[in-house]
């Protein structure tokens, strides 16, 4: 069996980095965020609000 890929990592802010900012944006707008490893890879779940509360 092959090696499992590493889960995505939240990188520290870097104003000079181009790209790789998506996870920080998702975590910033999500109410909840989780990464689960499974036998076929990983599952990333983000809960977001569809209306203002």
C-alpha positions as CSV (number, residue, x, y, z in Angstrom):
1,X,0.0,0.0,0.0
2,X,1.3,3.5,-0.8
3,X,2.2,6.2,1.6
4,X,-0.8,8.4,2.8
5,X,-0.6,12.0,1.7
6,X,0.0,14.6,4.4
7,X,-3.1,16.6,5.4
8,X,-3.2,20.2,4.3
9,X,-1.4,22.6,6.6
10,X,-2.3,26.1,7.6
11,X,0.7,28.2,6.6
12,X,1.8,31.3,8.5
13,X,0.9,34.6,6.8
14,X,3.4,35.7,4.2
15,X,2.5,38.8,2.1
16,X,5.1,37.7,-0.6
17,X,3.8,34.2,-1.1
18,X,1.8,33.7,-4.3
19,X,-0.9,31.0,-4.0
20,X,-1.4,28.5,-1.2
21,X,-3.7,30.9,0.7
22,X,-7.0,28.9,0.1
23,X,-7.0,27.0,3.4
24,X,-6.5,30.2,5.4
25,X,-9.4,31.7,3.6
26,X,-11.6,28.7,4.3
27,X,-10.7,28.5,8.0
28,X,-11.3,32.3,8.3
29,X,-14.9,32.1,7.1
30,X,-15.8,28.7,8.4
31,X,-17.7,28.1,11.7
32,X,-16.1,24.7,12.0
33,X,-13.3,22.9,10.1
34,X,-12.0,19.3,10.3
35,X,-9.6,17.0,8.5
36,X,-10.2,13.3,8.7
37,X,-7.9,10.6,7.3
38,X,-9.5,7.6,5.7
39,X,-8.3,4.5,3.8
40,X,-8.7,6.2,0.5
41,X,-7.2,9.6,1.4
42,X,-8.6,12.4,3.4
43,X,-11.9,14.2,4.0
44,X,-12.0,18.0,4.6
45,X,-15.2,19.4,6.1
46,X,-16.0,23.1,6.6
47,X,-19.2,24.4,8.0
48,X,-20.2,27.9,6.8
49,X,-23.2,30.1,7.4
50,X,-25.4,30.9,4.5
51,X,-27.0,33.9,6.2
52,X,-25.8,36.4,8.7
53,X,-26.7,35.5,12.3
